[in-house]
């Protein structure tokens, strides 16, 4: 079993290195690429953390464990950067890595703490903290799922993210429970193999790796483009004449049902032809534009911001203020003062 563990470990580490190289070639594409590189490096550190090379070099014994410990935070940042279209990285977010690292530093200070149970308690706190970041990443993916309009991102969310989160979660649980050494080796082999499989899937699905000329390549069926003037006209009528965007809690599924159309065709229309990656952004364009008309109307100055938000389909004032500021660069109150006065 030790030999199998070593082979799977080397294969997985090699594949992760290839992912880093390929992602680095696309480093200009955005924040999600950099967080992907960071997460891949952290997983690589986790794979090699117990190797003889790391254990024999002092600087590696410090850097590599820190990289391995950072996996949950980087997983959370990756989920935010991929699925939250309004996420912006700020250096203050790196404080969360310190939040994660501090509970793991028990091996530095445990000798100075007289309490015998300190190491065990700190290990539990570290596992719970790590698990919290995994749950936060899953929450981001689930929260943004309903309004997502990008087909490739929907598939990526359903397969890769959930699989990765489950793998990290199981790893954290296994490491927190005392298990016999022989059982640990078996679990490590299964874990490394799962990482290898997920990494291979990532390579095949994101970098278009095909058999090439050596094997006969089976052509993939082309996805039919949505170029239906009748569908576009129906959508425009619902939004501009019937103003269904005012319906509270409107989803793309509900809109497709109103149109008596298949949801995937409507999603591809709004994403492919109109250029929106998120359904809420599409709704906010109509809602905020009408809000500007109301706020600019001297006859409606007695109408409060909250009343306007409710009338336009928002369930609370917070999302309305955020959407308005994102699109107009100012708050509804400031916009009204600039227009009416």
Residue pairs with C-beta under 8 A, 6 or more apart in sequence:
1 182
1 185
1 186
1 189
2 185
4 189
5 185
5 188
5 189
5 192
8 189
8 192
8 193
8 196
9 47
9 48
9 51
9 192
11 196
12 47
12 192
12 193
12 195
12 196
12 199
13 44
13 47
13 48
15 196
15 199
15 200
15 203
16 40
16 43
16 44
16 47
16 195
16 199
17 44
18 203
19 40
19 199
19 202
19 203
20 37
20 40
20 41
20 44
22 203
22 207
23 33
23 36
23 37
23 40
24 37
26 33
27 33
27 34
27 37
30 81
31 81
31 87
31 89
32 78
32 81
32 82
35 74
35 77
35 78
35 81
35 82
36 78
38 70
38 74
38 77
38 78
39 71
39 74
39 75
39 77
39 78
41 67
42 67
42 68
42 70
42 71
42 74
43 71
43 195
44 67
45 63
45 64
45 65
45 66
45 67
45 68
46 67
46 68
46 71
47 192
47 195
48 54
48 64
49 64
49 65
49 68
53 60
54 60
54 61
54 64
55 61
66 101
69 100
69 101
69 104
69 130
70 97
70 100
70 101
71 130
71 168
72 100
72 129
72 130
72 131
72 132
72 133
72 134
72 137
72 168
72 172
73 96
73 97
73 100
73 133
75 133
75 134
75 137
75 164
75 165
75 168
76 96
76 133
76 134
76 136
76 137
76 140
77 89
77 93
78 137
79 136
79 137
79 138
79 140
79 141
79 161
80 87
80 137
80 140
81 87
81 89
82 153
82 156
82 161
83 140
83 141
83 144
83 145
83 148
83 153
83 157
84 140
84 144
85 144
85 277
85 278
85 281
86 326
96 133
99 129
100 126
100 129
100 130
100 133
103 122
103 125
103 126
103 129
104 122
104 126
106 118
106 119
106 122
106 123
106 126
107 119
110 118
110 119
110 122
123 176
124 176
127 172
127 173
127 175
127 176
130 168
130 172
131 169
131 172
131 173
134 165
134 168
134 169
134 172
137 161
137 165
138 161
138 162
138 165
141 157
141 161
141 162
141 165
144 278
145 154
145 157
146 251
146 252
146 279
147 251
147 252
147 278
147 279
147 280
148 154
148 157
148 277
148 278
148 279
149 252
149 267
149 270
149 271
149 276
149 277
149 278
149 279
149 282
150 271
150 277
151 223
151 264
151 267
151 268
151 271
153 277
155 205
156 205
159 201
160 198
160 201
160 202
160 205
163 194
163 198
164 198
167 191
167 194
167 195
167 198
170 191
171 191
174 187
174 191
179 187
203 209
210 217
211 217
225 268
225 272
226 265
226 268
226 269
226 272
226 273
227 273
228 265
228 269
231 259
231 261
231 265
231 266
231 269
232 269
232 273
234 259
234 261
235 259
235 266
235 269
235 270
238 244
238 255
238 258
238 259
239 245
239 286
240 286
243 286
243 290
244 250
244 255
244 258
245 283
245 286
245 287
245 312
245 313
246 287
246 311
246 312
246 313
247 254
247 313
248 313
248 314
248 315
249 313
249 315
250 283
250 313
251 279
252 263
252 266
252 267
252 270
252 279
253 263
255 266
256 262
256 263
256 265
256 266
259 266
267 279
270 276
270 279
270 282
271 277
274 282
276 282
276 285
280 323
283 313
284 323
284 326
284 327
285 327
287 312
287 313
287 314
287 320
287 323
288 323
288 324
288 327
288 328
290 312
291 308
291 309
291 312
291 320
291 324
291 332
292 328
292 335
294 300
294 303
294 308
295 308
295 332
295 335
295 336
295 339
295 340
296 336
296 339
296 340
298 340
301 336
301 340
305 317
305 320
305 321
305 332
305 333
305 336
306 317
308 320
308 332
309 316
309 317
309 320
312 320
314 320
314 323
320 332
321 331
321 332
324 330
324 331
324 332
324 335
325 331
328 335
330 338
